[in-house]
Amino acid sequence: MDMTKDAIDRIAELARQAAGADAEVQVEGQIYRPVVLHRVGSPDPMPAPLEVRGLAPLVVYVERVSQGDHPWTPITVHVESPTVVSVIGPLSGYHQQRPVYARASCPPRMERATEFGFGRYLDVETMVIALQALFVPTEDRARVLAVLGNLRDEASTTVADDGTTQTVAVKAGIALAGTAPLPNPVHLSPYRTFPELEQPVGPFVLRLKRGPGGVTVGLWEADGGAWQASAMAAIEAYLRTLLPEGIEVLA
């Protein structure tokens, strides 16, 4: 049965009459309490997390906290992503908040690698610099650099003229100055997780394209994001090896 406007007005009137009293009213067979208590104020204040770069300082922090009679224990180490690890505490307070005591993130070099322009075409010079600065030296990286270093943007024009008819042939394209066979996909290892760990290797599709500005090069990830699970598992294993017994590590 839908509540009518009269019933709503009746409830409001009874609520006004009983405001401040511990009472119950009944309207059309339903019981209502006109007074509801709400906690006034903001959530409990939480400490700002200690921000560190790399896993090594985080391990030192957890060791010191776990050895003393610290009010923040028990603690849990949470591997949030390949680039972020947090030290968290249990739920507490009226609002059941979970404090974050410390957070480790990757150095800027790794952040730049994770923001690298995968999936889009870059000019050859930008790609060569990125491969040398943001990727671990590997055999496939050397082979890709060799190919890019031997690229030649060909453009030629041939004119044939017999005095009566003139023919113009234009040729443009990408050519290699030498022979450098390259498998596709290539297996590369960008700096994408903490430097204390071996960087995950993944397959990448390498493509070349000639545009208005010249030759461009693109790399496309071809592992469906599997490198992230691999990196997080490596972080978990690293921390379990170094952290004191009894510290929970979640990944």
VOGU-3710 file (C-alpha; in Angstrom, 3 decimals, decimal comma):
1> mdmtkdaidr> 0,000/0,000/0,000  1,495/3,357/-1,053  1,916/5,920/1,643  -0,377/8,902/0,991  0,462/12,544/1,529  -1,769/12,603/4,610  0,200/9,736/6,149  3,489/11,517/5,470  2,167/14,711/7,036  0,989/12,685/10,042
11> iaelarqaag> 4,442/11,184/10,523  6,052/14,598/10,308  3,629/16,000/12,886  4,228/13,127/15,310  7,973/13,538/14,848  7,745/17,205/15,760  5,701/16,355/18,841  8,100/13,661/20,002  11,351/15,440/19,104  13,917/14,858/21,777
21> adaevqvegq> 11,957/12,009/23,365  12,713/8,316/23,259  9,371/7,348/21,746  7,863/5,301/18,970  4,808/6,119/16,868  2,684/3,818/14,751  1,193/4,862/11,406  -0,801/2,429/9,285  0,666/-0,518/11,112  4,293/0,623/10,736
31> iyrpvvlhrv> 6,427/1,708/13,690  8,605/4,840/13,398  11,165/6,398/15,722  11,042/10,180/15,300  14,461/10,755/16,859  17,562/9,353/15,181  21,017/10,036/16,611  23,889/10,805/14,266  27,512/11,210/15,281  28,581/14,797/14,702
41> gspdpmpapl> 32,089/15,483/13,451  34,572/14,400/10,806  36,231/10,979/10,532  39,030/10,242/12,960  42,279/11,960/11,974  44,777/9,657/10,257  48,549/10,049/10,015  50,044/11,099/6,699  51,994/8,150/5,247  55,774/8,213/5,203
51> evrglaplvv> 56,755/8,442/1,517  59,917/6,583/0,429  61,521/5,690/-2,898  62,316/2,028/-3,423  61,781/-1,161/-1,431  64,984/-1,027/0,654  63,911/1,923/2,877  60,475/0,373/3,281  62,052/-2,848/4,581  64,114/-0,825/7,111
61> yvervsqgdh> 60,982/0,995/8,275  58,985/-2,210/8,781  61,857/-3,849/10,679  62,104/-0,942/13,111  58,360/-0,761/13,697  58,008/-4,522/14,213  60,892/-4,732/16,706  59,610/-2,114/19,155  56,486/-1,803/21,279  54,823/0,337/18,663
71> pwtpitvhve> 51,153/1,392/18,910  50,803/0,973/15,137  51,208/-2,797/15,150  49,963/-5,129/13,788  50,843/-3,999/10,276  50,376/-5,484/6,801  52,484/-4,826/3,712  50,234/-4,388/0,676  51,645/-4,637/-2,868  49,209/-2,313/-4,625
81> sptvvsvigp> 50,808/-2,330/-8,070  54,184/-2,892/-9,763  55,179/0,621/-8,655  53,498/1,133/-5,255  53,746/-0,774/-1,947  52,009/0,374/1,251  52,285/-0,441/4,947  48,764/-0,475/6,381  47,197/-1,042/9,772  43,957/-2,689/10,934
91> lsgyhqqrpv> 40,547/-1,078/10,717  40,005/1,285/13,633  37,816/4,086/14,920  34,131/4,812/14,615  34,325/5,005/10,822  36,428/1,820/10,518  39,269/3,462/8,646  42,448/1,672/7,597  45,548/3,802/8,237  48,429/3,890/5,755
101> yarascpprm> 51,687/4,336/7,689  54,207/4,259/4,834  54,179/4,052/1,048  57,034/3,091/-1,260  57,024/4,153/-4,899  59,408/3,667/-7,796  62,154/6,171/-8,617  61,374/8,722/-11,347  63,233/6,694/-13,981  60,736/3,848/-13,586
111> eratefgfgr> 57,813/6,270/-13,657  59,024/7,681/-16,965  59,259/4,166/-18,382  55,699/3,318/-17,342  54,522/6,528/-19,030  56,429/5,713/-22,228  54,362/6,062/-25,390  53,506/2,425/-26,030  50,881/2,024/-28,715  51,681/5,135/-30,725
121> yldvetmvia> 54,171/6,120/-33,391  57,238/8,181/-32,442  59,986/9,650/-34,567  63,112/7,516/-34,863  65,301/9,817/-32,737  62,816/9,794/-29,834  62,512/6,004/-30,003  66,296/5,494/-30,034  66,744/7,724/-26,969  63,887/5,983/-25,119
131> lqalfvpted> 65,253/2,507/-25,869  68,651/3,449/-24,448  67,375/5,378/-21,412  64,268/3,450/-20,352  64,974/-0,174/-21,331  67,320/-2,785/-19,861  70,167/-3,660/-22,258  69,217/-6,962/-23,899  69,970/-8,754/-27,147  66,628/-7,793/-28,687
141> rarvlavlgn> 67,057/-4,149/-27,666  70,435/-4,103/-29,429  68,859/-5,596/-32,541  66,064/-3,013/-32,578  68,611/-0,199/-32,175  70,640/-1,672/-35,051  67,595/-1,650/-37,311  66,627/1,917/-36,375  70,194/3,073/-36,893  70,198/1,676/-40,434
151> lrdeasttva> 66,867/3,101/-41,566  66,879/5,242/-44,688  63,910/7,322/-45,810  64,069/6,970/-49,571  62,605/9,517/-51,938  63,652/9,635/-55,585  62,347/11,162/-58,782  63,145/9,899/-62,299  62,327/11,986/-65,360  62,240/10,481/-68,890
161> ddgttqtvav> 61,969/12,942/-71,767  62,064/11,986/-75,496  61,488/15,542/-76,659  57,780/14,989/-77,156  56,501/13,184/-74,086  57,819/13,565/-70,543  57,359/10,837/-67,934  57,959/11,410/-64,214  58,298/8,480/-61,767  58,316/9,187/-58,034
171> kagialagta> 59,434/6,574/-55,472  59,193/6,963/-51,709  59,461/4,507/-48,846  61,472/3,026/-45,992  64,630/1,044/-46,715  67,396/-0,560/-44,666  70,967/0,475/-45,384  72,076/-3,015/-44,349  70,671/-6,417/-43,536  69,392/-6,760/-39,970
181> plpnpvhlsp> 66,805/-9,531/-39,531  64,470/-8,794/-36,650  61,887/-11,144/-35,125  58,463/-9,792/-34,348  57,381/-9,545/-31,627  60,609/-8,481/-29,920  61,213/-9,276/-26,255  62,159/-6,136/-24,334  62,544/-5,221/-20,681  61,472/-1,647/-19,841
191> yrtfpeleqp> 62,210/-0,270/-16,381  58,676/-0,723/-15,036  59,050/-1,820/-11,417  61,361/-1,310/-8,421  65,103/-1,190/-9,216  65,861/-3,804/-6,547  64,170/-6,400/-8,771  64,895/-7,930/-12,147  62,762/-6,043/-14,654  60,015/-8,147/-16,290
201> vgpfvlrlkr> 60,546/-9,097/-19,928  57,598/-8,897/-22,300  56,797/-9,261/-26,002  56,318/-6,096/-28,056  55,169/-5,647/-31,640  57,495/-3,315/-33,532  56,049/-1,351/-36,461  57,507/1,194/-38,865  55,512/3,741/-40,815  56,323/6,584/-43,146
211> gpggvtvglw> 54,326/9,748/-42,547  54,446/13,376/-43,678  57,267/14,082/-41,217  59,357/11,050/-42,116  59,762/7,569/-40,688  58,043/6,808/-37,384  58,342/3,797/-35,073  55,831/2,248/-32,665  55,944/-0,413/-29,951  52,809/-2,244/-28,849
221> eadggawqas> 52,660/-4,382/-25,691  51,688/-7,932/-26,612  51,363/-9,744/-23,274  47,922/-8,519/-22,218  49,332/-6,927/-19,045  50,826/-10,187/-17,732  54,021/-8,324/-16,799  52,151/-6,570/-13,980  51,236/-9,847/-12,261  54,809/-11,047/-12,719
231> amaaieaylr> 56,247/-7,856/-11,223  53,882/-7,925/-8,234  54,743/-11,564/-7,542  58,447/-10,654/-7,645  57,872/-7,796/-5,183  56,006/-10,133/-2,819  58,783/-12,740/-2,966  61,456/-10,083/-2,364  59,659/-8,693/0,684  58,896/-12,114/2,184
241> tllpegievl> 62,614/-12,898/2,004  63,713/-9,732/3,831  60,900/-8,869/6,228  60,720/-10,299/9,759  58,597/-13,388/10,332  54,983/-12,684/11,148  54,649/-9,672/8,824  51,806/-10,318/6,401  52,473/-9,477/2,752  49,526/-9,182/0,380
251> a> 49,819/-8,882/-3,401
//
